[in-house]
C-alpha cells in the first residue's frame, strides 16, 4: 500500500476506519458475521486484496480499521464483514485468507466467525477478593462475554455454601482450591487444569506466575490490577492512596509477562475521587473500575481487536 496516498502528513502515523450502512443482497436469515485481522510488512495493494477477497465471495465489508505507524514498515488491519456461509464455506474462507497471507508474508492473519466457530475456552484464576470473579461469572451467564469458562482456580478456600461455589455448581463449572505457599505455588497442577484453554484470566490473583509457568503454558494470560501502581505498592494500596488524598484512580488490564505488572496494556480506565469520598466509596469505585476494565479487555481480545505492537505495546482497534 502506498503510504503517500494514505497519509495527509507523513510525519504522523496513519489510522483510519470506515463503516457503512446499506441494503444488502444477502438474506438476513442466512447471513453470518466475520472478523479478520492482518499484520504484515507494509506494501502496495494490501487493502485492495483483502477487500477483493471478501467481495469476490459475495461478502460485504461493514467496517475496517487500518494502522500504519510512521517509519515502521508494518501494516495492521481489522475488518468486519457479512457473508453467506453457503456461498463462502468456512474452510474456503481460511484458504482464501491464507493465500493473501502468503502473498504479503503476513506475521498474523486470523479470521473468526462467531456464529460458526467455537467460543474461546478460558480458565479464571482468583484469590480471596471476589469482585472481578463474580462480575465475570455473571457477565458470562448473561451472554455478555463470548467465552466458555472451563474452570475456576483459587488459592482461597471457599466453602460449599458460598455464593461463588453455589453459582459454579449450578452452572457445571469446576472449582479447584489449590493452597499455595512461598515454597509451592502449585503451578504444575494449574498447568494440568488449564492445558485445553485458549487463554487465561487472572481475576485479582495475588500470586506471581513464574517464567517457567508462562513458557510452559505458552498462550496469552490477561491480568487486572488497580491503576494506583506503581505509586502505592504492597498491602492495602487503596488505603495508602486514600490517605495520600489522590484525586484520580484507575485500573489497568494487561498481558502477563515475566516482569511484574509490566506487560503490554490492553485497556485502562480512570475515575475522579474527591475529599467527599470515604474509604468505603473510594474502594468501591476502584473495584468497579477493575471489573469494567477486565471485562472490556476480555471482550476486545475475543473480538480480535488486540494486536501486538513493537516489543511491549498493543494496537487495540
C-alpha positions as CSV (number, residue, x, y, z in Angstrom):
1,X,0.0,0.0,0.0
2,X,1.3,3.4,-1.0
3,X,1.9,5.5,2.1
4,X,1.9,8.8,0.3
5,X,-1.6,8.1,-0.9
6,X,-2.9,7.2,2.5
7,X,-1.4,10.0,4.6
8,X,-2.2,13.6,4.7
9,X,1.1,14.2,6.6
10,X,3.9,11.7,6.6
11,X,5.0,12.9,10.0
12,X,2.2,11.2,11.8
13,X,1.1,7.5,12.0
14,X,-1.8,6.7,9.7
15,X,-5.0,5.4,11.4
16,X,-8.3,5.3,9.5
17,X,-11.5,3.4,9.6
18,X,-14.7,3.4,7.8
19,X,-18.2,2.0,8.1
20,X,-21.3,2.0,6.0
21,X,-24.9,1.0,6.1
22,X,-26.6,-0.4,3.0
23,X,-29.4,-2.7,1.8
24,X,-27.5,-6.0,1.4
25,X,-28.5,-8.5,-1.2
26,X,-27.8,-11.2,1.4
27,X,-30.7,-12.9,3.1
28,X,-30.7,-11.8,6.7
29,X,-31.8,-15.2,7.9
30,X,-28.7,-16.9,6.4
31,X,-26.1,-14.2,6.9
32,X,-23.1,-14.7,9.1
33,X,-20.7,-12.1,10.6
34,X,-16.9,-12.5,10.2
35,X,-13.9,-10.7,11.6
36,X,-10.4,-10.7,10.0
37,X,-7.2,-9.2,11.4
38,X,-4.0,-8.9,9.5
39,X,-0.4,-7.9,10.3
40,X,2.3,-7.8,7.7
41,X,5.1,-5.7,6.2
42,X,3.6,-2.6,4.6
43,X,3.2,-2.9,0.8
44,X,1.1,-1.6,-2.1
45,X,-2.3,-3.1,-2.5
46,X,-3.0,-4.8,0.8
47,X,-6.4,-3.2,1.4
48,X,-7.4,-3.9,-2.2
49,X,-6.6,-7.6,-2.0
50,X,-8.4,-8.0,1.3
51,X,-11.5,-6.2,0.0
52,X,-11.5,-8.2,-3.2
53,X,-11.2,-11.4,-1.3
54,X,-14.4,-10.7,0.6
55,X,-16.3,-9.2,-2.3
56,X,-15.4,-12.0,-4.7
57,X,-17.1,-14.5,-2.4
58,X,-20.3,-12.3,-2.2
59,X,-19.4,-10.8,1.2
60,X,-19.9,-7.1,2.2
61,X,-17.5,-5.2,4.4
62,X,-19.3,-3.4,7.3
63,X,-16.3,-1.6,8.7
64,X,-12.5,-1.6,8.5
65,X,-9.7,-0.1,10.5
66,X,-6.1,0.3,9.4
67,X,-3.0,1.4,11.3
68,X,0.4,2.0,9.6
69,X,2.9,3.5,12.1
70,X,5.3,6.0,10.6
71,X,8.7,4.6,9.5
72,X,7.9,1.1,11.0
73,X,7.2,-0.7,7.7
74,X,4.3,-2.6,9.2
75,X,0.6,-2.8,8.4
76,X,-2.3,-3.6,10.7
77,X,-5.9,-4.1,9.8
78,X,-9.2,-5.3,11.2
79,X,-12.2,-5.9,9.0
80,X,-15.8,-6.8,9.9
81,X,-17.9,-8.3,7.1
82,X,-21.1,-10.3,6.4
83,X,-21.4,-13.2,4.1
84,X,-23.5,-16.2,3.2
85,X,-21.9,-19.4,4.6
86,X,-23.4,-21.4,1.8
87,X,-21.7,-19.4,-0.8
88,X,-18.5,-19.0,1.2
89,X,-17.7,-22.1,3.2
90,X,-15.8,-21.7,6.4
91,X,-12.9,-23.9,5.1
92,X,-12.7,-22.0,1.9
93,X,-12.5,-18.7,3.8
94,X,-9.5,-19.9,5.7
95,X,-7.8,-20.9,2.4
96,X,-8.6,-17.6,0.8
97,X,-7.1,-15.5,3.6
98,X,-4.1,-17.9,3.8
99,X,-3.3,-17.2,0.2
100,X,-3.3,-13.5,0.9
101,X,-1.2,-14.1,4.0
102,X,1.5,-15.9,2.0
103,X,1.3,-13.2,-0.7
104,X,2.3,-10.4,1.8
105,X,4.4,-12.6,4.1
106,X,2.0,-11.8,6.9
107,X,3.1,-12.2,10.5
108,X,-0.6,-12.6,11.6
109,X,-3.7,-13.4,9.8
110,X,-6.7,-14.5,11.8
111,X,-10.3,-14.9,10.8
112,X,-13.2,-15.6,13.1
113,X,-16.8,-16.3,12.5
114,X,-18.6,-16.2,16.0
115,X,-21.7,-17.9,14.6
116,X,-19.8,-20.9,13.4
117,X,-16.5,-21.1,15.4
118,X,-16.3,-22.5,19.0
119,X,-16.2,-19.9,21.8
120,X,-12.8,-19.2,23.4
121,X,-12.2,-21.6,26.3
122,X,-10.8,-19.8,29.4
123,X,-9.9,-20.6,33.0
124,X,-10.3,-17.9,35.6
125,X,-7.7,-17.8,38.4
126,X,-8.5,-15.8,41.5
127,X,-7.6,-15.3,45.2
128,X,-9.7,-14.1,48.1
129,X,-11.1,-10.9,46.5
130,X,-14.2,-11.7,44.5
131,X,-15.4,-8.6,42.8
132,X,-13.8,-9.3,39.4
133,X,-14.5,-13.1,39.6
134,X,-18.2,-12.6,40.4
135,X,-18.6,-9.9,37.7
136,X,-17.0,-12.2,35.1
137,X,-19.3,-15.1,36.1
138,X,-22.4,-13.0,35.8
139,X,-21.3,-11.5,32.5
140,X,-20.7,-15.0,31.2
141,X,-24.1,-16.1,32.4
142,X,-25.8,-13.1,30.7
143,X,-24.0,-13.8,27.4
144,X,-22.0,-10.6,27.5
145,X,-18.7,-12.4,27.4
146,X,-18.2,-14.7,24.3
147,X,-16.3,-17.4,26.2
148,X,-16.7,-20.8,27.8
149,X,-15.4,-21.0,31.3
150,X,-13.7,-24.4,31.8
151,X,-13.0,-23.9,35.5
152,X,-12.2,-21.5,38.3
153,X,-8.9,-22.0,40.2
154,X,-8.2,-20.3,43.5
155,X,-5.7,-20.3,46.4
156,X,-8.5,-19.3,48.7
157,X,-10.7,-22.0,50.2
158,X,-14.4,-21.2,49.6
159,X,-16.9,-23.2,51.4
160,X,-19.8,-25.1,49.7
161,X,-22.4,-22.6,50.9
162,X,-20.6,-19.5,49.5
163,X,-22.2,-17.6,46.6
164,X,-19.4,-18.3,44.2
165,X,-19.3,-22.1,44.8
166,X,-23.1,-22.4,44.6
167,X,-23.1,-20.4,41.3
168,X,-20.4,-22.7,39.8
169,X,-22.2,-25.8,40.9
170,X,-25.5,-24.7,39.3
171,X,-23.7,-24.0,36.1
172,X,-21.5,-27.0,36.0
173,X,-18.2,-25.1,36.3
174,X,-15.5,-27.0,38.3
175,X,-13.9,-25.1,41.3
176,X,-10.3,-26.1,42.2
177,X,-8.9,-24.9,45.5
178,X,-5.1,-25.1,45.4
179,X,-3.5,-23.9,48.6
180,X,-0.2,-22.1,47.8
181,X,2.9,-21.4,50.0
182,X,6.1,-19.5,49.3
183,X,7.7,-22.8,48.6
184,X,5.0,-24.3,46.4
185,X,2.9,-22.2,44.1
186,X,1.1,-25.3,42.7
187,X,2.0,-24.2,39.2
188,X,2.2,-27.7,37.7
189,X,-1.2,-28.5,39.0
190,X,-2.6,-25.3,37.5
191,X,-1.0,-26.2,34.1
192,X,-2.6,-29.6,34.2
193,X,-6.0,-27.9,34.7
194,X,-5.7,-25.3,32.0
195,X,-4.0,-27.2,29.2
196,X,-7.1,-27.2,27.0
197,X,-7.8,-23.5,27.3
198,X,-7.3,-20.7,24.7
199,X,-6.2,-18.1,27.3
200,X,-6.2,-17.4,31.0
201,X,-7.8,-14.6,33.1
202,X,-6.3,-13.6,36.4
203,X,-9.2,-12.1,38.3
204,X,-7.2,-10.5,41.1
205,X,-4.9,-13.5,41.6
206,X,-2.4,-12.4,44.2
207,X,0.4,-14.8,43.2
208,X,3.2,-14.2,40.8
209,X,3.4,-16.7,38.0
210,X,6.9,-17.8,37.2
211,X,8.7,-17.5,33.9
212,X,8.7,-21.3,33.7
213,X,4.9,-21.3,34.0
214,X,4.5,-18.7,31.3
215,X,6.8,-20.6,28.9
216,X,5.1,-23.9,29.7
217,X,1.6,-22.5,29.1
218,X,2.6,-20.7,26.0
219,X,-0.6,-18.8,25.4
220,X,-1.9,-15.4,26.5
221,X,-2.8,-14.5,30.1
222,X,-4.8,-11.4,30.8
223,X,-4.4,-9.7,34.2
224,X,-6.1,-6.8,36.0
225,X,-4.6,-4.5,38.6
226,X,-5.6,-1.2,40.2
227,X,-4.2,1.8,38.4
228,X,-2.6,3.1,41.6
229,X,0.6,1.2,40.8
230,X,3.4,2.0,41.0
231,X,2.9,4.8,43.5
232,X,1.2,2.6,46.1
233,X,2.6,-0.9,46.3
234,X,2.3,-3.6,48.9
235,X,-0.6,-4.3,51.2
236,X,-3.8,-2.1,51.2
237,X,-2.9,0.1,48.2
238,X,-6.3,1.7,48.2
239,X,-5.9,2.7,51.8
240,X,-2.5,4.2,51.0
241,X,-3.9,6.1,48.1
242,X,-6.9,7.3,50.1
243,X,-4.6,8.5,52.9
244,X,-2.5,10.3,50.4
245,X,-5.5,12.2,49.1
246,X,-5.2,11.2,45.4
247,X,-7.8,12.7,43.0
248,X,-7.7,10.2,40.2
249,X,-7.9,6.4,40.4
250,X,-7.8,3.8,37.7
251,X,-7.4,0.2,36.6
252,X,-5.2,-1.4,34.0
253,X,-5.7,-4.7,32.2
254,X,-2.6,-6.1,30.5
255,X,-0.9,-9.3,29.2
256,X,1.2,-11.2,31.8
257,X,4.9,-11.2,31.2
258,X,7.8,-12.2,33.4
259,X,8.2,-8.6,34.5
260,X,5.6,-7.9,37.2
261,X,2.6,-5.8,36.1
262,X,4.6,-4.5,33.1
263,X,3.1,-6.5,30.2
264,X,1.5,-4.9,27.1
265,X,-1.6,-2.8,28.1
266,X,-4.9,-3.8,26.7
267,X,-7.3,-1.5,28.5
268,X,-7.2,1.3,31.0
269,X,-10.0,3.2,32.8
270,X,-9.9,6.1,35.3
271,X,-12.3,7.9,37.6
272,X,-12.1,11.0,39.7
273,X,-12.3,10.9,43.5
274,X,-12.5,13.7,45.9
275,X,-12.5,14.8,49.6
276,X,-16.1,13.8,49.7
277,X,-15.2,10.1,49.3
278,X,-14.8,7.9,52.4
279,X,-12.7,4.8,52.4
280,X,-15.7,2.6,51.5
281,X,-16.8,4.7,48.5
282,X,-13.1,5.0,47.4
283,X,-12.6,1.2,47.4
284,X,-16.0,0.6,45.7
285,X,-15.1,3.0,42.9
286,X,-11.7,1.3,42.5
287,X,-13.3,-2.2,42.4
288,X,-15.9,-1.1,39.9
289,X,-13.2,0.2,37.6
290,X,-11.3,-3.1,37.8
291,X,-14.4,-5.1,36.9
292,X,-15.2,-2.9,33.9
293,X,-11.7,-2.8,32.7
294,X,-11.1,-6.5,32.9
295,X,-14.4,-7.3,31.1
296,X,-13.7,-4.8,28.4
297,X,-10.2,-6.3,27.9
298,X,-11.6,-9.8,27.6
299,X,-14.3,-8.8,25.1
300,X,-11.8,-6.8,23.0
301,X,-9.5,-9.9,22.9
302,X,-12.3,-12.2,21.9
303,X,-13.4,-9.8,19.1
304,X,-9.8,-9.8,17.7
305,X,-9.3,-6.1,18.5
306,X,-6.0,-6.6,20.2
307,X,-2.7,-7.0,18.2
308,X,0.9,-6.9,19.5
309,X,2.8,-3.8,18.5
310,X,6.6,-3.4,18.9
311,X,8.0,-5.1,22.0
312,X,5.7,-4.1,24.7
313,X,2.7,-2.3,23.2
314,X,-0.6,-3.2,21.6
315,X,-2.8,-2.0,18.8
316,X,-6.4,-2.0,20.0
317,X,-8.9,-1.4,17.2
